[in-house]
Amino acid sequence: LFLPMSLLNLYPMKPKRHKMSTTSTTAIQKEIENDRRVLELLAQTFPDVSSASTEIINLEAILNLPKGTEHFVADLHGEHEAFRHILKNASGNIKRKVTEIYATTMREHEIRELCSLIYYPERKLQYIRASEPDMEDFYNITLHQLIRVCQTVSSKYTRSKVRKALPREFAYIIEELLHESPSDDNKQAYFNRIIETIISTGQADPFIIALCNVIQRLSIDQLHILGDIFDRGPGAHIIMDTLCSYRHFDIQWGNHDALWMGAAAGNDCCIANVLRLSLRYGNLATLEDGYGINLVPLATFAMETYGDDPCVNFEVHLPEGDSTHTEKTRRLIAQMHKAISIIQFKLEARMIDKRPEWGMAARKLICNIDPEKQSITLDGVKYPLKDTNLPTIDPKDPSMLTPEEQELIDKLHHSFSVSDKLKKHIKCLLSYGCMYGIYNSNLLFHASLPLNADGSLKEVDINGHKYSGRQLLHQIGMTMRAAFNDDTPEDERTFARDYYWYLWCGPDSPLFDKSKMATFERYFIADTSTHKEEKGYYYKLRDNEDICNRILDAFSVKGSHRHIINGHVPVRISRGENPIKANGKLMVIDGGFAKAYHDTTGIAGYTLVFHSRGFQLVQHEPFTSAEEAIKNGTDIASTTQIVELSSKRMRVRDTDKGRELQSQIDELYELLYAYRHGIIKERSRT
């Protein structure tokens, strides 16, 4: 379910390994008869002995190539500039390769300039043209340098795979240059003449841009996103635009992704939470510019309802030194923030009443307010309210929306439902995403797996049925998809829409897994003891290697070097916390891409890199800006921690892809036998 399906679709075969030379003729013929239907389908693609043999040769060769480089990132939280830069520099891998090639022939600042060109070719060329006196000389030198870098990064792939990564307009020329050497006496004039003609025909700029993009593309073979693309930062929609046009990636959904998916599905609780978080962090760009959500009705309602309220408990959280929000704008955002928060608490109370089976009645906190005494009672203890200006709350029915609030939420609901860009991005999340993934003996999920106190898998109820472990995550994924499937019965779709909110804050949600989400307490109660959110047993037991092995066994993850990879909980490097846990079985790669987390983690994100030699964890420092990288050649300062290296280089045959290819080879050998013994007739190729 979670492996790449492109080749499996071509060869719908059962995975097995044949030893044709050591198997009896009778057994082989019986096996072929059992597989006759699929072999006949395969014969449509490979109609004779020659074509089947050629494919076997090709696949056997691929098995011996080095394993492609996988990159794992988590919790991007809208930090589009940092994310896009990491894609462009392959988490520092491109600079390492350029340094290896040119360390003895280029100065450090020249290497930085070349790398800057590779990362941002269009904009870098503009700066170079403004200052370079001899562009022809620059083109000649740079094209030779880029071709050598491109030859290096493409060396672990087949020509066919490299060809697919090439831009159509320059594919033939780039392919020629990649497989020729200027040092070859027989081809030197040929190679140099290609370069000269590129320059003389005025194609140097587009050709350099094309080469740089190919280098970027081939430096990352597979990208794994471990959830939380949305919220906090300003560019979640830009990250999604980038991913929707990316070649090889997968997503394990995070709690913030589920929240936005729920909002797109029409869950009003999710809509209110999305708006509240966006206002809390002053992030209106994603809503307004990214998805065209009309916030004017909310602003109008907030000014009318809380115009004289300073809303001090709802002040916007902005990065230090922010100058984009005026004092007037901040006050308006605070008023909007308070308005949608009150609406959220009302909607959530109604949802809790609608779904009593979720056992969240204690979270109807808005119903525990005593307006006269300006206090709230929690677990039998009375606390004074930090904010007592609550004009829209009816003491007789605290969860009831006023007519103005209902009209507002209806308008916001409509705005989310008609956003074409949001629909496109949700479709991308559904197409490339899932609750978990298993890739090359690595189990990927965003946050948690519900456990009991003894570390056993906890059974969780979903719509009247209990699930645990792998079945739980699978069923949650199916439920999430049901909210967007027109052929799903309406009662199931309604439950699926509602369930998105439970995924966001329900105690047994694997995307949350805490006793409560203390949003209300943080806004209204000064006593910080009420703010505590007790984490589930997964977070308490995940340092235990035996527990991790038990989880890996439950998901049928095989291999002598298998791991769990998570995000979700920021690793506090500044406090000495280690992202590598359970004796290397578990890796937590939330290093805090979002600026809001930089003080917490002390860094600005991780990339886990899995190449043919093993695992390396790249720790990033805060990214300044793309403009700074272009003008001055600055890069994200990164340090690399070796997690696990092998003395034996991994080949494609050691990967999931290799096992797919081996099963195809076995079936092709069956087809050869069938052709040679007349069981299936060869066909002429047309």
Order of alpha helices (4+ residues) and beta strands (2+ residues): alpha-alpha-alpha-alpha-beta-alpha-alpha-alpha-alpha-alpha-alpha-alpha-alpha-alpha-beta-alpha-beta-alpha-alpha-alpha-alpha-beta-beta-beta-alpha-alpha-beta-beta-beta-beta-beta-alpha-alpha-alpha-alpha-alpha-beta-beta-beta-alpha-beta-beta-alpha-beta-alpha
